[in-house]
Amino acid sequence: GSYLAWSQGHRIVKLVPWAQCLNNFLLHGTKNGANAVSTRLPRQSSESGQKNKPCEHIIDCGDIVWSLAFGSSVPEKQSRCVNIEWHRFKFGQDQLLLATGLNNGRIKIWDVYTGKLLLNLMDHTEVVRDLTFAPDGSLILVSASRDKTLRVWDLKDDGNMMKVLRGHPNWVYGCAFSPDSSILCSVGASKAVVAAILV
């Protein structure tokens, strides 16, 4: 709930702190709507200062953006890869990532707080139509593509691809995890919904 990401479908993604969005809404929104929203907002500590203040970022993804997804890490959730003791990235508890699915089949992973590119995942051969992170904080990312596949990536294992899921005869449009992250459902151009159990 700390950032809003939006793109007009071009190569640019704008990351805006959610508090800034709410402030703009309160300034320009309706009086009744503003009161309803403001009563639910937690107070921000003035002790945090400017150093930790969320700031706006403009990200150039290099190609047309089709999908966006936020993911955050839970330190207790280790990588599913048990043989590797060294990782290029160590994700902390306050880590917030943005995944962007692009027209060229690439997925770029960004640090939301700094706007820096962390990973460039390249395996799809067509447009990445949808992205979703597992809700359990494991930083497992699933991508759905026009290449008729879903791909499962472990970002805690430096973005290595864990699985390729096939089963759709046509483009895959969307995917979603169950709340416990054990089941993945996807829908494609053939109007079929496919479910997979992820172990």
Solvent accessible surface area in square Angstrom, and as a share of the most:
residue,aa,sasa,rsa
1,G,109,1.05
2,S,45,0.29
3,Y,17,0.06
4,L,69,0.34
5,A,15,0.12
6,W,105,0.37
7,S,33,0.21
8,Q,135,0.60
9,G,29,0.28
10,H,118,0.53
11,R,117,0.43
12,I,73,0.37
13,V,0,0.00
14,K,56,0.24
15,L,0,0.00
16,V,11,0.07
17,P,7,0.04
18,W,101,0.35
19,A,38,0.29
20,Q,68,0.30
21,C,26,0.16
22,L,16,0.08
23,N,85,0.43
24,N,71,0.36
25,F,83,0.35
26,L,57,0.28
27,L,139,0.69
28,H,155,0.69
29,G,29,0.28
30,T,95,0.55
31,K,164,0.70
32,N,125,0.64
33,G,24,0.23
34,A,12,0.10
35,N,82,0.42
36,A,46,0.36
37,V,36,0.20
38,S,49,0.32
39,T,111,0.64
40,R,183,0.67
41,L,71,0.35
42,P,112,0.70
43,R,236,0.86
44,Q,139,0.62
45,S,69,0.44
46,S,110,0.71
47,E,162,0.72
48,S,60,0.39
49,G,40,0.39
50,Q,144,0.64
51,K,190,0.80
52,N,107,0.55
53,K,122,0.52
54,P,56,0.35
55,C,66,0.40
56,E,69,0.31
57,H,30,0.14
58,I,109,0.55
59,I,5,0.03
60,D,71,0.37
61,C,0,0.00
62,G,43,0.41
63,D,32,0.16
64,I,82,0.41
65,V,9,0.05
66,W,96,0.34
67,S,9,0.06
68,L,55,0.27
69,A,14,0.11
70,F,74,0.31
71,G,4,0.04
72,S,59,0.38
73,S,5,0.03
74,V,53,0.31
75,P,52,0.32
76,E,133,0.60
77,K,80,0.34
78,Q,136,0.61
79,S,19,0.12
80,R,100,0.37
81,C,39,0.23
82,V,130,0.75
83,N,135,0.69
84,I,76,0.39
85,E,166,0.75
86,W,176,0.62
87,H,29,0.13
88,R,140,0.51
89,F,43,0.18
90,K,159,0.67
91,F,25,0.10
92,G,32,0.31
93,Q,139,0.62
94,D,112,0.58
95,Q,29,0.13
96,L,24,0.12
97,L,0,0.00
98,L,0,0.00
99,A,0,0.00
100,T,0,0.00
101,G,0,0.00
102,L,1,0.00
103,N,56,0.29
104,N,73,0.38
105,G,1,0.01
106,R,87,0.32
107,I,0,0.00
108,K,29,0.12
109,I,0,0.00
110,W,18,0.06
111,D,21,0.11
112,V,0,0.00
113,Y,90,0.34
114,T,73,0.42
115,G,18,0.18
116,K,136,0.58
117,L,81,0.40
118,L,34,0.17
119,L,9,0.05
120,N,54,0.28
121,L,10,0.05
122,M,114,0.51
123,D,57,0.30
124,H,12,0.05
125,T,106,0.62
126,E,82,0.37
127,V,7,0.04
128,V,0,0.00
129,R,66,0.24
130,D,37,0.19
131,L,8,0.04
132,T,24,0.14
133,F,21,0.09
134,A,6,0.05
135,P,78,0.49
136,D,37,0.19
137,G,8,0.08
138,S,6,0.04
139,L,2,0.01
140,I,3,0.01
141,L,0,0.00
142,V,0,0.00
143,S,0,0.00
144,A,0,0.00
145,S,0,0.00
146,R,53,0.19
147,D,25,0.13
148,K,95,0.40
149,T,5,0.03
150,L,7,0.03
151,R,21,0.08
152,V,1,0.01
153,W,10,0.03
154,D,2,0.01
155,L,0,0.00
156,K,20,0.08
157,D,9,0.04
158,D,38,0.20
159,G,5,0.04
160,N,72,0.37
161,M,71,0.32
162,M,65,0.29
163,K,73,0.31
164,V,48,0.28
165,L,34,0.17
166,R,175,0.64
167,G,56,0.54
168,H,12,0.05
169,P,83,0.52
170,N,64,0.33
171,W,102,0.36
172,V,0,0.00
173,Y,81,0.31
174,G,15,0.14
175,C,14,0.08
176,A,57,0.44
177,F,28,0.12
178,S,27,0.17
179,P,129,0.81
180,D,102,0.53
181,S,7,0.05
182,S,38,0.25
183,I,70,0.35
184,L,3,0.01
185,C,50,0.30
186,S,6,0.04
187,V,59,0.34
188,G,4,0.04
189,A,40,0.31
190,S,45,0.29
191,K,183,0.77
192,A,40,0.31
193,V,105,0.60
194,V,52,0.30
195,A,68,0.53
196,A,27,0.21
197,I,127,0.64
198,L,17,0.09
199,V,148,0.85
